[in-house]
Amino acid sequence: MKKVALTGNLGSGKSTVGEFFGKLGAVVIDADRVIHSFYRKGHPVLDEVVRLLGKGILDPEGNADRRKIADIVFKDPEKLSELERITHSALYRELESIYSRLPEDSVVFVEASLLIEKGTYRDYDFTVVVYAPYEVCRKRAIRRGMSEEDFLRRWKRQMPPEEKVKFADFVIDNSGTLEETLKQAEEVFLKIRRDP
């Protein structure tokens, strides 16, 4: 099994690239989606998060309201780091469980924003960074409905993309057309699959 870290800054287009890898035959796991699944009513991870942040983070159905969580933790670095400890431990357990059910010859991409910042990219056989400059990322995120303030708050927690590419085995430049991006992704996928 080949495990690949797929990362890039907010608005860089890593989800688009991840979807394309999936079409090429890879198994793609979106770490954010896995973490969001922990925030459903009745999940033991949500119980831990409520103990940390209080019942005020719950919506009327008893699920976590991610906006309320963000409003609390982005103002309190200690709570943010404790929340990450809880959710990331659960994420790693879930990833191990997913790996154990996959065929041995699978190529698995785990898509997440902070793999390099957290140092966890070292747990993978390859690191693919999807690159786009700040202004392109900002416009994309705002076009998707994110506020300027929320974008800046999240961007500040990420390494500048020009630094991030230094950690990559492969860089996919997603500042041009979709066709150009997909052509690069296909080349990267073939190289990873062929690598002994």
ZAMARGU-4260 file (C-alpha; in steps of 0.2 Angstrom, whole numbers, plus 5000, padded with zeros to 4 digits):
<rodrens>
0) 5000/5000/5000 | 5006/5017/4996 | 5001/5031/5007 | 5001/5049/5000 | 4999/5065/5010
5) 4989/5077/4999 | 4990/5095/5005 | 4989/5113/5000 | 4983/5129/5007 | 4965/5135/5009
10) 4958/5138/4992 | 4972/5130/4983 | 4961/5117/4975 | 4967/5101/4984 | 4949/5094/4984
15) 4947/5096/4965 | 4964/5087/4963 | 4959/5074/4976 | 4943/5070/4966 | 4953/5068/4950
20) 4965/5056/4959 | 4949/5046/4964 | 4944/5045/4946 | 4961/5038/4942 | 4959/5024/4954
25) 4966/5030/4970 | 4957/5029/4987 | 4955/5047/4993 | 4951/5051/5011 | 4946/5069/5015
30) 4952/5071/5033 | 4941/5086/5036 | 4926/5075/5031 | 4931/5061/5043 | 4933/5074/5057
35) 4916/5082/5053 | 4908/5064/5055 | 4914/5065/5073 | 4903/5080/5076 | 4887/5070/5075
40) 4875/5068/5090 | 4880/5052/5099 | 4898/5051/5093 | 4910/5048/5108 | 4922/5061/5101
45) 4908/5075/5101 | 4905/5071/5120 | 4924/5075/5123 | 4922/5091/5113 | 4907/5096/5122
50) 4916/5093/5139 | 4930/5104/5132 | 4920/5118/5124 | 4903/5117/5133 | 4885/5113/5127
55) 4884/5130/5118 | 4892/5123/5103 | 4877/5111/5099 | 4864/5115/5086 | 4845/5111/5090
60) 4847/5093/5084 | 4862/5090/5096 | 4876/5090/5082 | 4891/5101/5083 | 4889/5118/5075
65) 4906/5120/5067 | 4905/5139/5066 | 4902/5140/5085 | 4917/5129/5088 | 4928/5140/5076
70) 4923/5156/5085 | 4928/5149/5102 | 4945/5140/5097 | 4952/5153/5085 | 4952/5165/5100
75) 4959/5153/5112 | 4975/5144/5107 | 4975/5132/5122 | 4957/5126/5117 | 4962/5125/5099
80) 4977/5114/5103 | 4966/5103/5115 | 4952/5101/5102 | 4966/5096/5089 | 4973/5083/5101
85) 4955/5076/5103 | 4950/5076/5085 | 4967/5071/5077 | 4969/5056/5089 | 4952/5050/5083
90) 4957/5053/5065 | 4972/5043/5066 | 4963/5028/5074 | 4950/5030/5060 | 4963/5030/5046
95) 4971/5015/5053 | 4954/5006/5053 | 4951/5011/5035 | 4969/5006/5029 | 4966/4989/5037
100) 4951/4986/5026 | 4959/4991/5009 | 4968/4979/4997 | 4987/4979/4999 | 4990/4986/4982
105) 4980/5002/4985 | 4986/5020/4982 | 4979/5030/4996 | 4978/5049/4997 | 4974/5058/5013
110) 4969/5075/5010 | 4972/5088/5024 | 4977/5106/5026 | 4990/5105/5040 | 5000/5089/5036
115) 5016/5099/5034 | 5013/5111/5048 | 5010/5097/5060 | 5024/5086/5054 | 5012/5072/5050
120) 5017/5072/5032 | 5032/5061/5038 | 5020/5047/5041 | 5017/5045/5022 | 5027/5038/5007
125) 5025/5054/4997 | 5019/5071/4999 | 5009/5080/4985 | 5007/5099/4987 | 4994/5108/4977
130) 5000/5126/4975 | 4991/5142/4971 | 4997/5159/4976 | 4988/5169/4990 | 4977/5180/4979
135) 4971/5165/4969 | 4967/5156/4985 | 4958/5171/4993 | 4947/5174/4978 | 4942/5156/4977
140) 4938/5154/4996 | 4927/5170/4995 | 4919/5164/4979 | 4914/5148/4989 | 4905/5159/5002
145) 4919/5161/5015 | 4921/5178/5023 | 4937/5188/5021 | 4939/5188/5040 | 4937/5169/5041
150) 4949/5166/5027 | 4962/5177/5035 | 4960/5169/5052 | 4963/5151/5044 | 4976/5157/5032
155) 4987/5163/5046 | 4988/5146/5053 | 4995/5139/5037 | 5013/5140/5031 | 5014/5151/5016
160) 5012/5140/5000 | 5029/5145/4993 | 5037/5137/5009 | 5026/5122/5009 | 5031/5117/4991
165) 5049/5114/4999 | 5042/5099/5008 | 5034/5091/4993 | 5039/5076/4983 | 5027/5082/4970
170) 5020/5100/4967 | 5004/5102/4956 | 5003/5120/4951 | 4984/5124/4951 | 4985/5143/4947
175) 4981/5140/4928 | 4967/5131/4919 | 4959/5115/4926 | 4965/5105/4911 | 4983/5110/4915
180) 4981/5105/4933 | 4973/5088/4929 | 4987/5084/4917 | 5000/5087/4931 | 4989/5077/4943
185) 4989/5062/4930 | 5008/5063/4928 | 5010/5063/4947 | 4998/5048/4950 | 5007/5038/4936
190) 5024/5041/4944 | 5018/5036/4962 | 5010/5020/4955 | 5025/5015/4946 | 5037/5019/4960
195) 5043/5002/4967
</rodrens>
